[in-house]
Amino acid sequence: MPLMEPYRVKVVEPIPILTRAEREAAMARAGYNPFNLRADEITIDLLSDSGTGALSAAQQAGGALGDETYAGSSSWFRFRGVVDELTGYPHIFPVHQGRAAERILFNALLKPGQLCVSNTHFDTTRANVLLAGGTPLDLPCAAAADLDSDHPFKGDIDLDALRAVLAGPESVGVVVMTITNNGGGGQPVSMANLAAVRDLCREHGVPFFLDAARFAENAWLVVQREPGWSDKTPAEVARAAFDLADGAVASLKKDAIAHIGGFLALRDPELAAQCELVLIATEGFRTYGGLAGRDLEMLAQGLTEVVDPRYLAARAAATRYLGDLIKAAGVSIVEPAGIHALYLNAGRLLTHIPPAQYPGHALATELYLAGGIRCAELGTLYLGEEDENGDLVKAAPYELVRLAIPRRVYTQSHLEYVAEVVAEIAKSPEKVPGYRMVSAPPLLRHFNCRVEPVRS
């Protein structure tokens, strides 16, 4: 059979379609920041794959069975059983989303000034390290620097650099491996790399954790790409990855295909007891962690659905299909295509825009103005550094735009529409203006900043 989505649509939702003039007015009102747009102003929303997936009929049915007992609900025990089978960790705490797990864990593990080392920290992970008094350090592998190569595991950490840091004078509080590596172009991490990280961390007595928001997608790419794993199921690969680490944080708004939820899972009983106290004080009792019973039921069901090889194969194929259409239009992407997102090389397309005028953000803005497509940049707006006068002192290494694909939401024709809009922009890229900063907070500025176009 030809590859197709292994599900059918049961409920539909109308898509807003605005005129170009309406989109221009909306973006101006939003300060040219896509995070400030309203949902009813967006035609195709590729801003995030977090909490944006479509629930299955079984998840909806599970929600109706949710037990809202304050402590020890039956929904908690179902959730715990599924996570226990998936991960094998003895101490499991539900939280309202992944960043809550990060906050609790980093405040327990990091002393002021200690390093948190990662293949790549994503935005909220980096922020939670800083808020805990730690210092985030990214050590992506050398292959990640070549955006065009087809290296299968660009999400790996640089093992030589990690070895040097662990043996060096600076104190390392924790090593966190993000699977897949979202900040590194959605690229997967190999099992061999994870095993090597485990060995180095044990040698130096440093805790090793996974940021496992997209554990199933990483497992699928391991099955497809890494020798010795092709005969394993995604669930078996995921369990093998969890077995290597001392624990995990996870936003279950991604690979549990749910709208809210996460977990913090640990092996160490003393660390678990410390984290549990903070959890109860800030999130909720240990058996609900800020979630309703219906949420726990839907999460448990989603975790069983996400490791279905047919679902993962179809999701990977859809992203690859969109990538092929975009490349055919002459626009480069980070190769090879991952699963949860495509990353467009805006710096290569918009060569007339200098980093100080945010070419990644410029392309993301133009995608909305041209076709109502909302997405976000991973470039100098997000990663750049300015002095007290607002002058750029450090640009991002790459100017990328992330097209995050919600799970079970858009059809092939929607993806083809996205590719057509990209192709139209690529016909006259010199018409896209750069942008200047108007206002920004000191942390996580891409969420709240306001910019304006630079007109020649």
N, C-alpha and C positions, 0 to 999 in steps of 0.2 A: 504493500500500500504506500502511496505517497505520504510524506510526513505532513501531519496536520495537527491542529490543537486537539488534545485528547479529552475534550469536553464540548458541550454545546451551551449556547446562551439561553438563560431562563428568565432573566429580568433585564430590561434595557433602561437606559437613562439618556435623555436628550443632551446633545452637545451644543454649547453656545457657539454661534457663528457670527462674528462681528465684522463690520466694514473696516477698511484700513483707517479711515478717519476716527472711528470709535476706538480702535486699538491705540492709535497715537494719543488720543486724549487720556485713555486709561493709563498708558505708560508714563505720560507726563505727570499725571496726578500721583502715581506711585513713586515718583522720584527716580524713574528709570531703574527701579529695583524690582525684579520679578517676584520677590518674596512679598511685596506690598500689593500685588494684584489680587483681585477678587476672583473666586472660582467661576462666577458667571461671566467673566471676561476672557476665559481661556477655552480654546478649541481642543488642543491636544496638550495634556499636562505631563511633561517629562521632567518636572523639577526634582522629583524624588521617587524612589521605589519603596519608601518607608511608610507603611500604614496605608498604602494606596491600592493594594490588591483587591480583587473581587472574591468575596466569600463563596464557598461551595454550599450546595444545598445541605450537605451533612454538617457543615459548620453552623449554618443557620439553625438547623434542628438541634444541634448540641447546645446552642445558646439558649434555646427555650427550656432546656433541662438544667440550666445553671442553678446551683445550690448557693444561696446567698447567706448561709450561716456564717457568722462572724469568724469563728475559729473552728478549724477542722472540717470544713465542708467537703462533701463528696466530690465536688468539682476539683478541689485542691488535690485530692488523692488520685484522681484520674490524671491530672496534669503532672503530678510528681512521678507517677508510674511511667508515663511516656518519656519524660525528660531523663529519668533514671535509666531506662532501657537504651535511650539514645546516647547518653554520655557516660554512664557508670559512676558519676560523682555521688558521694554519700550525703553531701550537704547541698540542698537545692533551695533557693529562695526566689520566689516570684517578685518582680518589680514592675512598675508601670511602663518602663521602657529602658533601653540599654544604657542611656546616660545616667540613670539612677544607679545601676549596677556599677558603672565606672566610678561615680562619686563615692559610693560606699567603699569599694575596693581600694581606690587610690588613697583615700584618707586613712585607711587601715595599714597600707603597705609603705607609703612614701613618707620619708622624713624630709624636712625642708632642705632643698638643694640637691636631693638625690635625683639620679637619672631614671627616667622611664624610657626604655629602649624598644623600638618597634621597627618592623619593615616600613610602615608609614602610618603615623597617627592621622586619623581623620579629624574633622573640625571640633566636634564636641569632645572627643577623646583627648585631644590636645588641650582644650580649655579646662577639662577636669583635672588633668595633670598639673597645669599651672595653678588652678585654684587650690589644689592640695599642697602647693609649695614645691612641687617637683619640677624637673626640667625635661621636656620631651626631646628625644633624639631619634631621628629617622636614619636608618641604615639600609636603604633599598639596594638590591643586588645590581651589579654593573650592567646587566642586560636590560634593566628598566630604562636606562638612559637612551637606548636606541628605540625610538617610537615605532620605527618601520620594520624592525626585525620580527620574525615569526617564532622567537624563542618561546617555548611553551609555558614557562613558569617565571614570568617577570615579577611576580609578587613575592618571590623569595627575599629573605634578608641576606645581606652580605656577611657571610660567616667569618671571613678574615677580620673584617671591621668589628664584628661583634666580639670575637675572641680578644681583640686588642682592647676594646673598651672594658670587658669583664676583668681583664688582667691589669688594667691601668689604675691610676691613682684615684679616679672619681668613683664615688659610691653609686652602685646601681641598685635601685629598690625593687624593680620588676622588669621583666621582658614580656612584651605583649605582641603576639603575632596576629595580624588582621587577615582573616580568610573569608572571602577573597580580599585582595588589597585594593580597597575602594579608592584611596587617595593616590594610588599608583596605577590608575587606569583600569581598575576592575580586573586585574590580572590574578590568576590563581597562585597558590603556594603549594609546592610539592611536598609529598610525604617525606622524602629524603631530607629536605631542608628542615622540616619540623623535627625530625628525629635528631638531626645534628644540633639544632637549637636546644632541644631537651638535654642532650649530653653536655653541652657547654654550660648550661644553667646549673645542672647537677654538680659539675666539676667545681663551680665557683659558689655554690650555695645560694643562688638567686632564684626567686620564684618565677615560674614560667606560666603565662596565661594566654588563652586564646580570646580574641575578639571574634566571636563566631556568628555574627549576624547573618552571614551568607554561607554557612557551613555546608549546606546541601549543594549549592552551586559549585563551591570549591571541590566537593567530593566528586561531582559529575565530571569536572574537567580533569581531575586526577584519573578517573576511570578511562577517560578518552585519551589522555596524553602521556601518562607516566608508566614506563615499563614495569611490569610485575603487578599491576593493579587492574588490568582490563577484565579480569574474571570476577571482580568483586562488585557487590551492589553499592549504590551510593550510601545506604545506611551502614554497611560494613566499613566503608572508607571513613565515614564521619566518626564512627565509634573508635576506629584506630587513631584518628587525629586527637580526639578527646582523651584517649588513653595516654597520649604522650605528655599532656600538660598537667599542671597542678590545679587547674581550674579554668573557668571561662566566664566571660560576660557576654551577653547576647541581647541585641534588640530583636525581639520576635515579630516586629512589624515588617521584617523582611521575609526570612525563610520559614516563618510559621504562617505566612499569608494572612495575617490578621491586622486589625486596625490599631491595636494597642497591646503592650505587654513586653516582657523581657524576663531574663533570669540572671542570677549570680549563682554559680555552682563551684564548690570547693572540695578539696580532699582534707586539708588540715583542720582538725576539730577546734583548735584554739583560735585560728583565724576565723573560722565559721562562727564561733560564739561571739567574737568581737563584732563581726559584721552584722550578726543577728540583732544585737542591741541597737545599732544605728538604724537598721531596717525598721524595727518596731517603732522607734522614735520618730522616723521621718517618712516612711512609706506606708506602713500598716503592719498588722500582725503577720507572723511568719508564714501563715497559710493562705494569705491573699495578697500581701505586698502592694496594696494600692489598686488591685484589680477586682472587678466584680466576678462572681462565680461564672456568669455566662462567658466572660472573657477567657477564663481558665479553660472552659470547655472548648471554645473555638480555637484556642491556642493548641490544645492537646490534639484536636482533630487535624489542624493545619500541619502540625509536625509529622503526622503520619502520611499526609498527602504529598508533602514537598519532596520526599525521597522516592517517589514513584518515578522510575526511569523514563516512562513515556512522557510524563509532564516535563521533566528536566530536558529531555531531548527536544521536545517541541519548543520550549522556551529558549534554549540555546540556538536552535535553528532560526527562530524569529529574529533574534538580535543579529545573527550572522547575515541574514537576508537583508535587513536594513543597512548593515555595514556595506554589503556588496553594492547596493543601490547608490549609496552615498559616494563610494569610491568611484563608481562608474560616472558620476557627475563631476569628478575631478577634485573631490575634497578628501584629504587624508584623514585617517583615524589612527588611534593607537592600536597597533597590531600585536598579536591576533585579537580578533573581537572576543570580548568576554561574554558574560551572560546578563548581568543585571543592568548594564549600561554600555553605550558607545561613547567614546571620547573623541570629539572632533579636534583636529589640529588647527585652531584659529590663527595661531602665529604664522603658519605657512600660507593660509588663505589671505589674511589681511596684512600683507607685508608693509602697507603704507601707514599702519597705525603703530606707533612706538609703544613699548611696554608701559610707559607713564600714562598712556591714554587707554589702557586696558583693552587690548584686542579681543581677549576671550569674552569679556563682558559685552563688548560691542557686537560680536557675533550672536551671543545669546539674546541680546536685545533685538537685533534685526530679525531673528527667527520669530519672535513674537510679533513685531510690527508687520512682517511680511505674511505671516500665516497663522497667527494666534497660538504658536507653539511656545510653551513656557519651559525653560530649562535654566541651567546655572553654569557659570564658569568655574574652572579650577585653574586660575592663572594669577596674574599680579594683583587683581582686586582682592583675592582671597589670601594669597601668600606673600605679596609684596610688602616692603617696609619703607616708610617715609620718615624724613626728619621732622623737627618741630615746625618747620615752615611748609610742610606738605610736599616737599620735593622727594622724588623717588631715589632711594639709596640702594635698594636691593630688589631686583625684579624676580619674578618666579622663573624657574628653569624652563617652563613650557607654558604656552598659552592654550589651554584646553577648554572645551565646552562639553559638559556631561549631559547626554541624553539618557536619563534613567527610565527604564521600561517597567511600568507597573505590571504586576502579575495578574494574568487572566483578564485583562481589561481591554486592550486594543486588538483589533483584527489586522489581517494582512493589508487591507485597503487603507487603514489608518497609518500604518508604517510607510506605505507607498506615498501617501500624502506628505508625510514628513520629509521623505527623500526628495519629492518634487519641490518643496519649498527650499530645501538646502540647495538644490540644483539651480533654482532661479537666482538665489543670492550669489552663487558661484559664477554666474554669467557676468556680473558687474561688481566684483567685490570692492572696487575702489570707491563706490558710492556710499559704503558703510562708514559713518563717522566714528571717531574716537570719543572718549568720555573723560570728564574731569570730576574729581571728588568735590562734593558740596558740604557734606557732614557725615561723620562716622563715629561710632563708639570705639573705645580702646580695645575691645575684645569681641571676636566673632563679628567683625564689621560687615561682612557680606550679607548678614541677615537684616541689618538695620540701616545701612548707609543710604545716602541719597546722592545721586550723580546727575550730570547734565551733559548733553552732547557738545562736542567741540566742533563748531562750524568754521570752515575755511573761508 
